[in-house]
């Protein structure tokens, strides 16, 4: 499951937990419920045994035997601990997709037929885990794994050929998903198992939870529907899958299409050297200006996160700020073409730009179909469907949002007033007429610099990616008793920039997991944001011959600042925080000790709890010891000076009110659209609904061309529909969890290790094997409290 973690307060409006897609709580019988990347599933339990193979012609068999996608055996053919059985990313091309996925679809159809036949012929009901769950896992892996590879490559190495192959095969995958998810014999067998007291008593608590989740998810996937209702449900699932893919493609195409070339030094005044270096490099590689230099230009700016955020925060050129802000705000909408018009090759040295799809009508269709699906399932609205698999209810989620909104809005009002006053005092012409949205980020950064005597560029030389990675790994070793070592070259990767690592138990030196890291932005082929996904999960049933368990493998994908010239990647502190965030997700996947695949790691962790370990890890980005470990000057090796550390910590809560009010806006809009919005009035009414929410959550009037929703992939092409509140819900959990370390004493190394061990043995180890509240209470000894979140972010006064 992809945990998209691009947060709305980061450069690329979101979010993982990417863009998000696929959900952590998927199960073998519930794939039809998900609209994005169907069959990107989380169930990872299987019993070793002969697989049911599809019937192939000799010609097809030969081609499949040399197909790197079709021949991957998802961990069953591990040859050594240094070279685990993982996809041959570099070798897989678009031409491999159709034959491999077609064969996988045939295999799972044959296998579900065989499972149902066996169940119908059996004279006794299912009474063991092995009778039903192991066959389901074999089924799951055959399609979810190769399709997951295709989905991943589409996100990190997009091309027209791969996009076409994905789109061509998606209907077949969805159809197979529906076939499995709506298997009544399987559902009845699972229910019978749960109602057999003796058989139930023989299952472990993790197995019981896995079966309960399967039954719940099968119900939500329409297993009880018959006749016309079932046919319509299946039509909706296919339509939603296609619409979400189209939505995501449109956003990516729009992001890639925009470019602005500056030729005069006056146009780039205020931009720091790092931004000018990157812009000159972009002008060379994308614009064909081979003579471009950081000093003399020309400079090309894009909507890619590092470029966009630099312009927004530092460009004195107000017209440039306005253009990039509005282009970003109108991506994939009817207003976008004016910022990236379709042009012939003769009009630009850059790649020919094709017309960008408009997501506005897609939003209306998606909302309408989701509501219709909810009604078919017996719910009043889609929000209720979403909440059926989460910790929160609609009432409790909205209560939390309102509580945070009320506490953050006064702080946000004070922050905006301070920015306006500072701009006016500085003599800014725009302050006289009133700051606009594209001014606030610029003057906010100037105020922060003046107030704390800290510039973002002062920190960047100390946050070189290699040192940040080393320090992050050292922290994980201290907290969780592991070692992370490079294993580059052991397996294939999808791009030369991608790193590969192995995770070892520090006490035994035995491998525990593996992961990839794809750190840099590649706007021509890689979607925006940051996310973590699983490649394979921990499972004793899926162990290779001679092994006790299949070890998990994850990939972490970021869109950070790439190296420029001879310098390594020099990161902003925000990029450092994002990297720690994704590593937190990966740790929960990798450090699970649960061998029951369907609930190992991030599998079946409720969606509104899945951000706990990721947001927890962010807290250490303000810890003195950690910052001195990761902060080393890229030229001198000097650790981050105490003076800079103090300024960074002092500025931590600068803008907290605005940031949390913004998150409330996204989450409240999401719930309103999925709980109360009535589709059918047209696209404009969708945007009017958001504007109504904005009256409570925004301090500046919305622009007429505001089409943020057209780029809101989290809820329209991802796993966060009626679930964006999860970021704040989980942040309550993560802040309270970090509070345990504060109480133990962050300067007390033995106490930190002890508390880290407890966190590892509960939150990380148990994964989805127990309900999130039970997991949290096992670590904290009580239920969570919102006070830590508010205190950490300066929204309440800390108690004496």
Legacy VTK file of the C-alpha trace (Angstrom):
# vtk DataFile Version 3.0
C-alpha trace
ASCII
DATASET POLYDATA
POINTS 800 float
0.000 0.000 0.000
1.281 3.360 -0.883
1.537 5.614 2.116
1.626 9.011 0.590
3.124 11.552 2.811
3.283 14.712 0.890
1.543 17.030 3.250
-0.380 20.076 2.174
1.981 22.284 4.117
4.781 20.942 1.966
5.615 22.063 -1.501
3.458 19.668 -3.436
-0.005 19.602 -2.017
-0.232 16.335 -1.003
0.246 13.932 0.693
2.551 9.330 1.848
0.660 8.462 3.154
0.979 9.612 -3.170
-0.666 12.208 -4.885
-1.520 9.204 -2.706
-2.971 5.962 -3.805
-3.793 2.544 -2.429
-4.706 2.041 1.173
-2.952 0.262 3.993
-6.062 -1.527 5.171
-6.648 -3.508 1.996
-7.307 -7.192 2.283
-7.503 -10.079 -0.133
-11.275 -9.915 -0.444
-11.665 -6.147 -0.489
-9.762 -4.844 -3.460
-12.809 -3.802 -5.390
-13.537 -1.190 -2.729
-10.481 0.854 -3.677
-10.531 3.086 -6.692
-6.861 3.914 -7.019
-4.317 1.458 -8.228
-6.607 -1.528 -7.721
-4.961 -4.613 -6.348
-2.168 -2.589 -4.792
-2.977 -4.640 -1.773
-1.684 -5.195 1.684
-2.461 -8.813 2.364
0.788 -10.675 2.487
0.075 -14.081 3.864
0.580 -17.206 1.827
1.446 -20.832 2.281
4.188 -22.314 0.214
2.900 -24.735 -2.314
2.292 -25.325 -5.998
0.739 -22.405 -7.806
-2.101 -22.678 -10.266
-0.644 -21.639 -13.603
-2.569 -20.262 -16.529
-2.694 -22.182 -19.790
-0.322 -20.662 -22.336
0.663 -21.390 -25.856
4.277 -22.441 -26.340
5.034 -19.063 -27.940
3.512 -17.163 -25.041
5.286 -19.418 -22.562
8.636 -18.662 -24.148
8.073 -14.917 -24.128
6.889 -15.001 -20.543
9.902 -17.007 -19.455
12.121 -14.117 -20.534
9.777 -11.392 -19.309
11.368 -9.760 -16.219
7.972 -8.753 -14.845
6.361 -12.157 -15.355
9.282 -14.124 -13.936
9.593 -12.265 -10.636
8.446 -14.596 -7.865
7.877 -11.921 -5.166
10.445 -13.177 -2.691
10.113 -16.902 -3.144
13.408 -17.280 -4.999
15.805 -15.438 -2.739
19.310 -16.606 -3.495
21.189 -14.828 -0.732
20.691 -12.397 2.130
22.648 -9.774 0.220
20.634 -10.138 -2.978
16.971 -10.710 -2.130
14.431 -11.677 -4.756
13.170 -8.268 -5.895
11.846 -6.808 -9.160
14.247 -6.248 -12.024
13.261 -2.600 -12.237
15.766 -1.514 -14.846
14.944 -4.397 -17.164
11.167 -3.953 -17.079
9.739 -1.891 -19.938
6.252 -1.042 -21.151
6.237 -3.962 -23.573
6.451 -6.417 -20.673
3.289 -5.180 -18.986
0.539 -6.646 -21.149
1.834 -10.246 -21.332
2.820 -10.363 -17.667
-0.389 -8.872 -16.297
-2.564 -10.850 -18.710
-0.940 -14.037 -17.453
-1.350 -12.952 -13.832
-5.038 -12.212 -14.369
-5.550 -15.658 -15.903
-3.737 -17.266 -13.001
-5.841 -15.596 -10.319
-9.070 -16.356 -12.137
-8.135 -20.016 -12.307
-7.120 -19.974 -8.676
-10.298 -18.350 -7.362
-12.285 -20.886 -9.365
-10.284 -23.676 -7.734
-10.756 -22.221 -4.245
-14.506 -21.876 -4.711
-14.780 -25.390 -6.149
-12.953 -26.846 -3.183
-15.142 -24.941 -0.731
-18.351 -26.060 -2.450
-17.283 -29.711 -2.553
-16.109 -29.851 1.037
-18.417 -31.756 3.371
-17.155 -29.861 6.423
-16.891 -26.093 6.955
-13.534 -24.354 7.018
-11.991 -24.721 10.455
-8.335 -23.722 10.057
-6.361 -20.724 8.926
-4.498 -22.798 6.349
-7.642 -23.909 4.562
-8.756 -20.447 3.508
-6.237 -17.702 4.272
-3.216 -19.331 2.670
-4.928 -19.881 -0.688
-6.180 -16.306 -0.600
-2.658 -15.072 -0.063
-1.273 -17.055 -2.975
-4.022 -15.518 -5.018
-3.247 -12.030 -3.802
0.462 -12.154 -4.479
0.119 -13.355 -8.055
-1.539 -10.155 -9.219
-0.894 -7.548 -6.550
2.871 -7.847 -6.802
3.399 -7.471 -10.569
0.659 -4.833 -10.781
2.296 -2.992 -7.917
5.549 -2.927 -9.883
3.766 -1.395 -12.867
2.032 1.159 -10.638
5.316 2.124 -9.028
7.125 2.541 -12.331
4.296 4.717 -13.575
4.887 7.015 -10.594
8.680 7.246 -10.870
9.437 6.557 -14.538
6.364 7.722 -16.389
6.246 7.598 -20.179
3.576 7.565 -22.847
4.213 3.875 -23.560
4.045 2.878 -19.900
0.956 5.006 -19.330
-0.767 3.329 -22.290
0.193 -0.136 -21.071
-1.118 0.685 -17.601
-4.382 2.086 -18.934
-4.847 -0.890 -21.273
-4.466 -3.449 -18.494
-6.224 -1.593 -15.688
-9.750 -2.792 -16.664
-8.601 -6.418 -16.591
-7.003 -5.940 -13.189
-10.132 -4.276 -11.825
-12.315 -7.055 -13.202
-10.149 -9.696 -11.548
-10.186 -7.662 -8.360
-13.966 -7.558 -8.377
-14.175 -11.262 -9.086
-12.104 -12.051 -5.998
-13.505 -9.364 -3.727
-17.064 -10.494 -4.313
-16.551 -14.209 -3.910
-19.507 -15.350 -1.828
-18.078 -18.820 -1.106
-14.916 -17.225 0.294
-16.933 -14.751 2.342
-19.170 -17.499 3.741
-16.122 -19.589 4.642
-14.573 -16.674 6.535
-17.791 -15.993 8.419
-18.107 -19.673 9.276
-14.561 -19.706 10.590
-15.224 -16.688 12.801
-18.392 -18.311 14.196
-16.787 -21.678 14.931
-15.847 -21.245 18.601
-13.327 -24.070 18.729
-11.668 -23.134 15.460
-11.657 -19.465 16.445
-9.959 -20.234 19.728
-7.113 -21.919 17.848
-6.245 -18.721 15.949
-3.764 -16.180 17.251
-5.028 -12.713 18.060
-3.369 -11.380 14.904
-5.035 -14.073 12.786
-8.396 -13.242 14.324
-7.978 -9.593 13.458
-6.967 -10.530 9.916
-10.114 -12.626 9.434
-12.325 -9.911 10.953
-10.829 -7.348 8.594
-11.360 -9.670 5.635
-15.031 -10.087 6.507
-15.507 -6.351 7.015
-13.738 -5.448 3.806
-15.573 -8.070 1.782
-18.835 -6.560 2.958
-17.642 -3.131 1.882
-16.578 -4.539 -1.481
-20.147 -5.489 -2.318
-20.022 -9.194 -1.642
-23.664 -9.151 -0.535
-24.925 -7.496 -3.708
-26.751 -9.469 -6.372
-28.125 -8.974 -9.847
-28.340 -5.447 -11.197
-26.906 -3.936 -8.036
-23.779 -6.046 -8.303
-23.388 -5.240 -11.980
-23.760 -1.532 -11.269
-21.294 -1.692 -8.377
-18.738 -3.293 -10.665
-19.316 -0.680 -13.349
-18.762 2.032 -10.745
-15.531 0.435 -9.536
-14.156 0.348 -13.075
-15.230 3.909 -13.793
-13.710 5.208 -10.570
-10.456 3.430 -11.272
-10.193 5.005 -14.713
-11.210 8.445 -13.440
-8.661 8.457 -10.628
-5.909 7.480 -13.062
-6.973 10.235 -15.461
-7.026 12.742 -12.587
-3.492 11.829 -11.549
-2.221 11.931 -15.129
-3.683 15.395 -15.663
-1.983 16.769 -12.556
1.367 15.285 -13.563
1.023 16.612 -17.110
0.182 20.095 -15.870
3.103 20.121 -13.451
5.453 19.078 -16.243
4.038 21.558 -18.762
4.726 24.824 -16.957
8.016 26.637 -17.432
9.111 30.248 -17.164
12.392 31.537 -18.515
14.090 34.578 -16.996
16.867 36.229 -19.006
17.615 39.357 -16.945
19.286 39.421 -13.537
16.655 41.843 -12.289
14.009 39.161 -12.839
15.651 36.770 -10.365
16.592 39.237 -7.665
16.296 37.844 -4.151
16.575 34.198 -5.146
19.362 32.409 -3.250
22.369 30.902 -5.029
21.036 27.360 -4.671
17.826 28.296 -6.486
19.746 30.067 -9.259
22.048 27.076 -9.686
19.073 24.773 -10.035
17.261 27.164 -12.411
20.344 27.468 -14.632
20.708 23.688 -14.670
17.027 23.365 -15.643
17.561 25.885 -18.428
20.365 23.684 -19.716
18.691 20.300 -19.437
15.096 21.228 -20.192
15.366 24.451 -22.149
18.374 23.652 -24.277
20.319 26.718 -23.095
23.672 25.000 -22.920
25.449 28.213 -21.946
23.210 28.937 -18.929
25.056 29.778 -15.703
23.863 30.626 -12.183
25.467 34.058 -12.463
24.391 35.179 -15.930
21.450 32.944 -16.718
19.162 32.309 -18.342
17.159 30.690 -15.558
14.181 28.391 -15.977
11.569 27.910 -13.251
8.959 25.145 -13.045
6.199 23.889 -10.757
8.518 21.216 -9.439
8.599 21.555 -5.652
12.130 22.925 -5.078
11.724 25.470 -7.879
8.191 26.534 -6.978
8.913 26.923 -3.278
12.061 28.959 -3.926
10.142 31.435 -6.085
7.289 31.645 -3.622
9.539 32.364 -0.654
12.409 34.376 -2.153
11.650 35.991 -5.517
11.469 39.766 -5.273
9.922 39.706 -8.730
6.257 39.978 -7.779
5.037 39.167 -11.285
7.030 35.921 -11.235
5.559 35.022 -7.839
2.043 35.696 -9.092
2.469 33.681 -12.274
3.921 30.613 -10.573
1.390 30.767 -7.720
-1.585 30.959 -10.075
-0.170 28.280 -12.359
0.170 25.942 -9.397
-3.290 26.814 -8.098
-4.940 26.149 -11.469
-3.173 22.941 -12.483
-5.395 20.606 -14.502
-8.243 23.148 -14.681
-9.881 25.359 -17.300
-7.645 28.243 -16.206
-4.316 26.467 -16.601
-3.773 26.815 -20.338
-2.939 30.530 -20.072
0.096 29.558 -17.975
1.231 26.656 -20.152
-0.436 27.005 -23.567
-0.130 24.223 -26.072
2.597 25.179 -28.538
4.367 23.903 -31.580
7.960 22.820 -31.475
8.963 26.036 -33.230
7.579 28.144 -30.387
9.955 26.828 -27.745
13.167 24.935 -27.363
11.460 22.843 -24.720
9.489 19.693 -25.349
6.230 20.147 -27.226
3.352 20.720 -24.833
0.061 18.918 -25.355
-3.293 20.197 -24.084
-3.792 19.429 -20.398
-6.910 17.618 -19.256
-9.397 19.487 -17.052
-10.071 17.715 -13.753
-13.158 19.764 -12.822
-15.675 17.476 -14.552
-13.790 14.441 -13.244
-14.301 15.659 -9.674
-18.049 15.847 -10.156
-18.109 12.362 -11.677
-15.955 10.891 -8.914
-18.131 12.358 -6.152
-21.297 11.210 -7.868
-20.052 7.657 -8.341
-18.751 7.413 -4.780
-22.120 8.492 -3.429
-23.909 5.977 -5.643
-21.579 3.236 -4.452
-22.238 4.157 -0.826
-25.974 3.943 -1.417
-25.582 0.496 -2.987
-23.730 -0.625 0.132
-26.486 0.705 2.376
-24.752 3.857 3.613
-26.061 7.403 3.483
-22.840 8.844 2.092
-19.314 7.909 1.120
-17.830 9.338 4.315
-19.593 6.572 6.239
-18.024 3.966 3.950
-14.611 5.471 4.557
-15.065 5.660 8.331
-16.022 1.985 8.504
-12.313 1.137 8.303
-10.941 3.909 10.530
-10.531 4.711 14.212
-12.654 7.853 14.022
-16.305 8.385 13.264
-17.543 11.290 11.167
-18.674 13.009 14.357
-15.388 12.559 16.206
-13.284 13.521 13.180
-15.221 16.731 12.630
-15.102 17.509 16.341
-11.298 17.260 16.320
-11.060 19.465 13.244
-13.301 22.104 14.770
-11.323 22.042 18.007
-8.056 22.610 16.125
-9.651 25.214 13.844
-10.898 27.254 16.778
-7.498 27.158 18.471
-5.452 27.838 15.343
-7.491 30.618 13.724
-6.647 33.362 16.272
-2.976 32.458 15.945
-3.250 32.565 12.146
-4.892 35.996 12.320
-2.046 37.312 14.456
0.493 35.829 12.060
-1.074 37.453 8.991
-1.341 40.813 10.758
2.350 40.626 11.678
3.293 39.816 8.073
1.229 42.708 6.732
2.709 45.128 9.266
6.251 43.989 8.458
5.713 44.404 4.702
4.303 47.874 5.240
7.186 48.865 7.475
9.590 47.614 4.793
7.956 49.977 2.320
6.470 47.293 0.085
4.167 48.773 -2.532
1.913 45.731 -2.314
1.384 46.361 1.398
-0.386 49.626 0.570
-2.894 48.027 -1.767
-3.110 44.863 0.353
-1.059 41.685 0.213
-2.186 38.943 -2.143
-1.758 35.227 -1.726
1.477 35.229 -3.743
2.902 37.930 -1.475
2.284 36.262 1.865
4.861 33.498 1.478
7.537 35.995 0.439
6.935 38.454 3.271
6.437 35.661 5.786
9.936 34.413 4.980
11.341 37.965 5.294
9.680 38.335 8.695
11.008 34.978 9.859
14.512 35.942 8.766
14.284 39.251 10.596
12.670 37.871 13.735
15.012 34.937 14.224
18.026 36.160 12.223
17.804 32.888 10.331
17.726 32.327 6.599
16.847 29.033 4.987
20.053 29.272 2.996
22.076 29.516 6.219
20.981 25.955 7.031
21.178 24.370 3.600
25.003 23.932 3.484
24.789 21.854 6.679
22.098 19.500 5.406
23.908 17.512 2.753
21.936 14.388 1.932
24.729 11.843 2.669
25.260 13.203 6.197
21.534 13.502 6.819
21.044 9.871 5.827
23.897 8.702 8.049
22.574 10.633 11.040
19.044 9.386 10.463
20.290 5.809 10.406
22.292 6.381 13.586
19.159 7.661 15.301
17.217 4.571 14.239
20.020 2.429 15.588
19.885 4.135 18.976
16.116 3.998 19.211
15.325 0.636 17.698
18.448 -1.505 17.866
19.168 -1.775 14.154
21.985 -1.072 11.708
21.413 0.253 8.183
24.072 -0.532 5.610
24.380 0.345 1.911
23.763 -2.511 -0.496
23.992 -0.612 -3.771
24.527 -2.884 -6.730
22.992 -5.944 -5.094
19.721 -5.519 -6.992
18.398 -3.565 -9.952
17.005 -0.052 -9.449
14.731 2.066 -11.665
17.066 5.098 -11.900
20.791 5.653 -11.279
20.009 8.017 -8.384
18.174 5.293 -6.436
19.981 3.807 -3.429
19.460 0.359 -1.918
19.980 -0.476 1.774
19.705 -3.463 4.085
18.519 -3.279 7.688
20.287 -5.514 10.201
19.553 -6.435 13.779
22.296 -4.703 15.759
22.561 -7.558 18.272
22.696 -10.495 15.855
23.808 -8.799 12.624
21.059 -10.740 10.849
19.037 -9.031 8.094
15.589 -7.741 9.032
14.551 -5.820 5.935
15.607 -3.939 2.808
14.610 -0.650 1.230
15.145 1.646 -1.736
15.547 5.420 -1.512
14.709 7.605 -4.514
15.574 11.064 -3.158
15.517 13.635 -5.971
12.956 15.356 -8.111
12.670 14.332 -11.784
9.784 16.427 -13.113
9.895 14.925 -16.597
8.944 11.444 -15.399
8.230 11.399 -11.657
5.073 12.545 -9.944
5.288 15.121 -7.182
5.214 14.591 -3.461
6.761 11.999 -1.218
5.576 8.517 -0.393
6.496 5.117 0.931
5.232 1.829 -0.451
5.893 -1.838 0.118
7.563 -4.058 -2.434
7.020 -7.235 -0.416
5.885 -7.705 3.145
6.978 -9.874 6.039
5.335 -13.273 5.958
6.281 -16.720 7.210
3.983 -18.291 4.668
5.756 -16.566 1.785
9.244 -17.555 2.899
11.665 -18.836 0.283
12.673 -22.502 0.498
14.855 -23.044 3.528
13.893 -19.727 5.119
11.546 -19.138 8.058
10.133 -15.838 6.863
10.115 -13.548 3.872
11.724 -10.288 4.929
9.985 -7.023 4.059
11.210 -4.553 1.467
10.029 -0.960 1.089
10.724 1.962 -1.144
10.874 5.592 -0.055
10.326 8.224 -2.733
10.978 11.943 -2.264
11.226 14.945 -4.553
14.133 16.696 -2.913
16.682 19.126 -4.282
19.082 17.246 -6.587
22.837 17.742 -6.614
23.937 20.779 -8.601
27.376 20.837 -10.192
29.946 19.286 -7.870
27.888 19.827 -4.732
25.848 17.038 -3.127
22.142 17.520 -2.585
21.881 20.419 -0.127
18.523 20.125 1.597
16.154 22.558 3.192
15.110 21.711 6.721
11.650 20.995 5.332
13.131 18.396 2.998
14.985 16.859 5.933
11.699 16.584 7.825
10.032 14.949 4.831
12.816 12.365 4.603
12.442 11.513 8.308
8.670 11.278 7.784
8.970 8.721 5.006
11.568 6.776 6.960
9.055 6.506 9.805
6.571 4.872 7.449
9.263 2.528 6.171
10.305 1.563 9.700
6.798 0.412 10.553
6.793 -1.745 7.457
10.307 -3.096 7.983
10.554 -3.583 11.746
7.349 -5.521 12.226
7.811 -8.805 14.052
4.381 -10.056 13.053
4.669 -13.062 10.760
0.969 -13.153 9.911
1.241 -11.438 6.559
-2.183 -9.789 6.259
-1.558 -7.751 9.417
2.230 -7.407 9.345
3.768 -3.947 9.202
1.473 -1.309 7.752
-1.129 -3.859 6.672
-4.540 -3.300 8.269
-3.337 -0.340 10.307
-6.343 1.969 10.338
-5.780 4.775 7.871
-6.106 7.496 10.490
-3.355 5.863 12.569
-0.898 5.052 9.788
0.834 8.451 10.055
1.801 7.861 13.706
5.380 6.586 13.177
6.071 8.980 10.295
4.995 12.107 12.150
6.675 10.771 15.271
10.039 10.710 13.487
9.654 14.345 12.430
10.004 15.447 16.049
13.667 14.443 16.077
14.413 17.014 13.373
14.444 19.600 16.168
16.481 17.573 18.665
19.950 18.991 19.394
21.799 15.665 19.297
20.146 14.603 16.084
20.689 17.932 14.354
24.360 17.910 15.273
24.564 14.395 13.876
22.841 15.115 10.565
23.999 18.715 10.202
27.554 18.764 8.835
28.840 21.424 6.487
29.321 19.918 3.049
32.728 21.600 2.563
34.289 21.715 6.046
32.502 18.942 7.908
31.750 21.429 10.698
28.686 20.402 12.743
25.662 22.671 12.821
26.624 25.599 15.114
24.710 25.999 18.370
23.631 29.483 17.322
21.910 28.154 14.201
20.342 25.335 16.188
18.872 27.760 18.715
17.465 29.939 15.939
15.962 26.927 14.182
14.257 25.686 17.339
13.060 29.188 18.193
11.468 29.477 14.741
9.846 26.023 14.882
6.335 27.263 15.578
6.523 30.277 13.296
3.359 30.091 11.216
1.824 27.191 13.166
-1.596 28.814 13.281
-1.640 29.312 9.517
-0.340 25.813 8.883
-2.971 24.091 11.024
-5.785 26.263 9.749
-4.761 25.251 6.232
-4.830 21.575 7.177
-8.284 22.074 8.672
-9.412 23.614 5.401
-8.308 20.598 3.389
-9.770 18.083 5.833
-13.079 19.886 6.359
-13.539 20.347 2.608
-12.857 16.652 2.087
-15.458 15.575 4.656
-18.020 18.094 3.426
-17.730 16.851 -0.153
-18.047 13.213 0.896
-20.644 13.547 3.657
-23.070 16.281 2.599
-22.339 17.502 -0.920
-25.047 16.510 -3.426
-23.536 15.921 -6.875
-25.515 16.937 -9.913
-25.461 20.715 -9.694
-22.328 20.945 -11.856
-18.614 21.512 -11.368
-18.991 25.103 -10.206
-20.960 24.031 -7.164
-18.031 21.869 -6.035
-15.816 24.935 -5.911
-18.550 26.974 -4.207
-18.689 24.282 -1.529
-14.968 24.688 -0.904
-15.378 28.473 -0.788
-18.043 28.089 1.881
-15.598 26.089 4.009
-12.980 28.750 3.306
-15.072 31.349 5.092
-14.152 29.553 8.315
-10.675 28.355 7.431
-9.057 31.052 5.293
-8.171 34.630 6.174
-7.917 35.948 2.619
-10.741 35.797 0.067
-10.432 33.017 -2.495
-9.319 33.942 -5.993
-11.905 33.603 -8.735
-9.661 31.126 -10.557
-8.880 29.062 -7.445
-8.913 25.461 -8.603
-6.846 23.824 -5.904
-9.300 20.926 -5.870
-8.279 20.081 -9.444
-4.844 19.183 -8.100
-5.966 17.617 -4.819
-4.762 14.129 -5.609
-5.030 12.989 -2.014
-8.802 12.733 -2.159
-9.493 12.308 -5.879
-6.731 9.942 -6.952
-5.524 8.616 -3.650
-6.381 6.845 -0.446
-7.456 9.925 1.506
-11.042 10.372 0.288
-13.068 11.220 3.401
-9.814 10.609 5.224
-7.605 13.663 4.911
-8.413 14.415 8.557
-6.159 11.423 9.273
-3.095 13.640 9.221
-4.327 15.632 12.198
-5.848 12.606 13.922
-2.579 10.706 13.675
-0.603 13.777 14.685
-2.427 13.698 18.004
-1.139 10.140 18.430
2.396 10.934 17.284
2.767 14.059 19.437
1.573 12.148 22.479
3.924 9.272 21.647
6.884 11.646 21.405
5.771 13.036 24.751
6.865 9.731 26.281
10.437 10.471 25.174
10.215 13.997 26.563
9.028 12.635 29.878
11.846 10.088 29.915
14.378 12.823 29.119
15.779 13.311 25.630
19.240 13.919 27.071
19.178 10.627 28.976
20.509 8.154 26.429
19.594 5.045 28.414
16.041 6.327 28.944
15.745 7.165 25.249
16.908 3.662 24.310
14.468 2.078 26.753
11.555 4.160 25.492
12.605 3.546 21.885
12.656 -0.168 22.561
9.122 0.012 23.882
8.001 1.987 20.819
9.661 -0.601 18.586
8.051 -3.545 20.398
4.567 -2.036 20.150
3.907 0.538 17.415
6.500 -0.811 14.990
6.389 -4.505 15.836
2.651 -5.075 16.209
1.627 -3.200 13.054
-1.925 -4.108 12.112
-1.962 -7.188 14.308
-4.007 -5.315 16.910
-6.404 -2.374 16.758
-4.549 0.977 16.730
-5.974 2.074 20.069
-4.774 -1.147 21.681
-1.330 -0.652 20.136
-1.130 2.937 21.369
-2.218 1.976 24.884
0.358 -0.821 24.909
3.031 1.819 24.334
1.675 4.789 26.284
-0.356 3.024 28.968
-3.409 5.197 28.290
-5.488 6.702 25.492
-4.059 9.640 23.513
-4.461 13.271 24.514
-4.570 16.259 22.128
-2.682 18.501 24.572
0.766 17.404 23.365
-0.060 18.346 19.762
-1.259 21.808 20.747
1.698 22.339 23.086
4.313 21.216 20.551
2.963 23.704 18.039
2.553 26.668 20.337
-1.235 26.697 20.154
-1.570 26.439 23.928
0.691 27.611 26.713
2.808 24.791 28.111
1.979 23.931 31.687
4.526 24.893 34.307
LINES 3 803
15 0 1 2 3 4 5 6 7 8 9 10 11 12 13 14
2 15 16
783 17 18 19 20 21 22 23 24 25 26 27 28 29 30 31 32 33 34 35 36 37 38 39 40 41 42 43 44 45 46 47 48 49 50 51 52 53 54 55 56 57 58 59 60 61 62 63 64 65 66 67 68 69 70 71 72 73 74 75 76 77 78 79 80 81 82 83 84 85 86 87 88 89 90 91 92 93 94 95 96 97 98 99 100 101 102 103 104 105 106 107 108 109 110 111 112 113 114 115 116 117 118 119 120 121 122 123 124 125 126 127 128 129 130 131 132 133 134 135 136 137 138 139 140 141 142 143 144 145 146 147 148 149 150 151 152 153 154 155 156 157 158 159 160 161 162 163 164 165 166 167 168 169 170 171 172 173 174 175 176 177 178 179 180 181 182 183 184 185 186 187 188 189 190 191 192 193 194 195 196 197 198 199 200 201 202 203 204 205 206 207 208 209 210 211 212 213 214 215 216 217 218 219 220 221 222 223 224 225 226 227 228 229 230 231 232 233 234 235 236 237 238 239 240 241 242 243 244 245 246 247 248 249 250 251 252 253 254 255 256 257 258 259 260 261 262 263 264 265 266 267 268 269 270 271 272 273 274 275 276 277 278 279 280 281 282 283 284 285 286 287 288 289 290 291 292 293 294 295 296 297 298 299 300 301 302 303 304 305 306 307 308 309 310 311 312 313 314 315 316 317 318 319 320 321 322 323 324 325 326 327 328 329 330 331 332 333 334 335 336 337 338 339 340 341 342 343 344 345 346 347 348 349 350 351 352 353 354 355 356 357 358 359 360 361 362 363 364 365 366 367 368 369 370 371 372 373 374 375 376 377 378 379 380 381 382 383 384 385 386 387 388 389 390 391 392 393 394 395 396 397 398 399 400 401 402 403 404 405 406 407 408 409 410 411 412 413 414 415 416 417 418 419 420 421 422 423 424 425 426 427 428 429 430 431 432 433 434 435 436 437 438 439 440 441 442 443 444 445 446 447 448 449 450 451 452 453 454 455 456 457 458 459 460 461 462 463 464 465 466 467 468 469 470 471 472 473 474 475 476 477 478 479 480 481 482 483 484 485 486 487 488 489 490 491 492 493 494 495 496 497 498 499 500 501 502 503 504 505 506 507 508 509 510 511 512 513 514 515 516 517 518 519 520 521 522 523 524 525 526 527 528 529 530 531 532 533 534 535 536 537 538 539 540 541 542 543 544 545 546 547 548 549 550 551 552 553 554 555 556 557 558 559 560 561 562 563 564 565 566 567 568 569 570 571 572 573 574 575 576 577 578 579 580 581 582 583 584 585 586 587 588 589 590 591 592 593 594 595 596 597 598 599 600 601 602 603 604 605 606 607 608 609 610 611 612 613 614 615 616 617 618 619 620 621 622 623 624 625 626 627 628 629 630 631 632 633 634 635 636 637 638 639 640 641 642 643 644 645 646 647 648 649 650 651 652 653 654 655 656 657 658 659 660 661 662 663 664 665 666 667 668 669 670 671 672 673 674 675 676 677 678 679 680 681 682 683 684 685 686 687 688 689 690 691 692 693 694 695 696 697 698 699 700 701 702 703 704 705 706 707 708 709 710 711 712 713 714 715 716 717 718 719 720 721 722 723 724 725 726 727 728 729 730 731 732 733 734 735 736 737 738 739 740 741 742 743 744 745 746 747 748 749 750 751 752 753 754 755 756 757 758 759 760 761 762 763 764 765 766 767 768 769 770 771 772 773 774 775 776 777 778 779 780 781 782 783 784 785 786 787 788 789 790 791 792 793 794 795 796 797 798 799
